Amino acid sequence: DAGIRCGVMAIMLAVLEGLTWLIIIDAVLSWVVPDRGQFPRNITSQITDPLYAPIRSILNPEKTGGLDLSPLIMLILLQVGMQLLRSAATAV
């Protein structure tokens, strides 16, 4: 059972790591391709926008001077989640 738990945690860590890179790529693309409907931004936005939605509902970019803090906050939350998973993996 411990092996299965470690395998599941490894998969979860890989997913969180992938989301981290996707958010970074989307942020960089937002400077180069500001139109969310244009390729490849349309693909990254379809994945990241639902992740950002709860954060944007609280910290609307219109209220923060046009600065969208949701990618930064999401990255911090993902890092905390990965650290918690790593801690749990070492405890097993």
PyMOL commands that set and color helices and strands:
alter all, ss='L'
color gray80, all
select helices_A, chain A and resi 2-32+41-58+70-91
alter helices_A, ss='H'
color red, helices_A
deselect
rebuild
show_as cartoon
